[in-house]
């Protein structure tokens, strides 16, 4: 342990601290937004003291997959902005997120500049995954420049109109991997999805209850098999977005066993719910791709979270309104897939993970902070260590909450919520982003106080 009494602006005192190497009662000193001291209780002195008694002190949460202010297929935009969404994230303990540069025809660098402009309102730090929807000479030429600027983790769709086909998927992995980037994928095999949808239409129909049958787990596994095969061929790391269940997980593990660097996230909704949600009258809320899987998958994903086989739990947040989803109430093929979840992610992971006994405190910090930072090259984030950014949450493990779409403080910021009515415990007393109070009582971070964080993939 190091101690320092000079130049420390703030000390966090009295909590149980999870540092990158140990767990215990420590003072944490912050200077100029960085962790400057970790010492025995009473050893660090500063004018401002944050009382953490009764709390755990953990690194801020990292949400690696959000769609803020997202352009919708119906021509509208999701019901939030970088400012409103990041205020909500910070209020519930998330201090860094990685959103996307939406795919658009033309220059990837110009699209990135437009998106960086939109993101300026954020109150927490952020990075962006560029979405690549066309591969040609000019987009290929821009990929190294994006990586150089720190927009180094990408997303390619393997289905939907914006997908790349196999030859371009393979080429993209080669190009992005050779340039030091992290090629990432929405992995659902398009031809197999079309086949499964045709069979579902014929045998069942396209009402909400039929939705999971239209996107079975083998479609995810086949896509991951293809992607990881190319990754192995070129020695490139790859990132798999929103792995939903055991079919995906087995394929990821098989590729890792063959020596491929496969990084993967799951999402909160795959850990909280099983596919019985589609039988309910509000089943439309859960039309998300890939679909929410059966109970055995949910339990299997929790085990993978606990033992370090997954790198992050994302929200895949998109703040649709009920009106945005309504076209698909009677026919899931007409629905915009996705759901809001930027605020609920961390309290749910705590309550269903730590409080339920599935995760230790260390395992929670690993999946919520340390592993996502490492997977996505956020080198100053995700751990309590000297020199790391002071992105810290003083977390009250007993603080109660009940999620309520009608409330401003316990919702994800739109007019419906897939977690409406759930209750649990665990919430921030104070959230700090680079030492500034961004969440907890009385925090009013100024618009735009968050910063773009360049990624350095390792
Ligand atoms: Zn997404």
Boltz pocket constraint, residues with backbone or C-beta under 6 A from the ligand:
constraints:
  - pocket:
      binder: B
      contacts: [[A, 65], [A, 67], [A, 316]]
      max_distance: 6.0
